[in-house]
Amino acid sequence: MSESARTIEGYKAAAARAAIDLVQPGMRLGLGTGSTAAPFVEEVGARVRDGLNVICVPTSEATRNHAEALGIPLTTLDETPHLDLTVDGADEIDDQLRLIKGGGGALLREKIVATASERMVVIADDRKLSRTLGSHPLPIEVVRFGLKATVQLIQALSAEAGCEGEIRLRPGEGGRPFVTDQGNLIVDCAFPKIAEPEVLAFALTRVPGVVEHGLFLGLCDMAIVAGANGIQVLKHPSA
Ligand SMILES: O=C(CO)[C@H](O)[C@H](O)COP(=O)(O)O
């Protein structure tokens, strides 16, 4: 691993360590997905081994496997429909704590879990901060049926919402498309500048083949962002 990659991993771990201070005994937690959420899951696992009593809902099968291996008590939203806190990563964060998520393909469960939570806290390294969303392609989860028609409609309605760019089906292993935990596909939309995320989000709700999109708007209460100058905590104006 190069020096800069090691540094980025260090920032992710630092953000995860800072977030563990928000966890209180008895909490119902949502556990995010990705390389920044993973050290947070490790932190929760270490606290559980020390006797912390929490119950957690994972946002993906990968996180479920990780949490199970660490002995973290797990539940489901069917058993525990309301959570106290979800801690997750993000692909991009703007200054209003609007997010792009789904780089790891877990956006649907991540959005369901975040929405079921009293608070959502994002942990990230400072490369994820952005003045205007769009430096990371926007992932959209779509059903397999009618893929071409769905992509064309995403293209047309996104253009009306001021966003144009290449839309690619996310590749998976062995030349096959990537398949989400829900059995759907992901298309990644390279929209260089999403000036009005709410307008684009509304446009995408009009596409029947879209299951969910990776714009997380009004969901994130706080972002813990680590970088060369240490940790910065960004709070949503309403939090
Ligand atoms: O949305 C996600 C997974 O669907 C992740 O939170 C996002 O992709 C960030 O991942 P990482 O922490 O590995 O950069």
The ligand as an SDF file (V2000), in Angstrom:
LIG
                    3D

 14 13  0  0  0  0  0  0  0  0999 V2000
  -22.5340    4.2770   -0.1420 O   0  0  0  0  0  0  0  0  0  0  0  0
  -21.7300    3.4250    0.1410 C   0  0  0  0  0  0  0  0  0  0  0  0
  -21.9150    2.0000   -0.1510 C   0  0  0  0  0  0  0  0  0  0  0  0
  -23.0680    1.7920   -0.9070 O   0  0  0  0  0  0  0  0  0  0  0  0
  -20.4770    3.8100    0.8470 C   0  0  0  0  0  0  0  0  0  0  0  0
  -20.8010    4.4090    2.0440 O   0  0  0  0  0  0  0  0  0  0  0  0
  -19.7230    4.7690   -0.0180 C   0  0  0  0  0  0  0  0  0  0  0  0
  -19.5050    4.1560   -1.2770 O   0  0  0  0  0  0  0  0  0  0  0  0
  -18.3890    5.1580    0.6020 C   0  0  0  0  0  0  0  0  0  0  0  0
  -17.5680    4.0400    0.6320 O   0  0  0  0  0  0  0  0  0  0  0  0
  -16.0760    4.1220    1.1560 P   0  0  0  0  0  0  0  0  0  0  0  0
  -16.1500    4.4450    2.6000 O   0  0  0  0  0  0  0  0  0  0  0  0
  -15.5180    2.7510    0.8560 O   0  0  0  0  0  0  0  0  0  0  0  0
  -15.3770    5.2130    0.3630 O   0  0  0  0  0  0  0  0  0  0  0  0
  1  2  2  0
  2  3  1  0
  2  5  1  0
  3  4  1  0
  5  6  1  0
  5  7  1  0
  7  8  1  0
  7  9  1  0
  9 10  1  0
 10 11  1  0
 11 12  2  0
 11 13  1  0
 11 14  1  0
M  END
$$$$
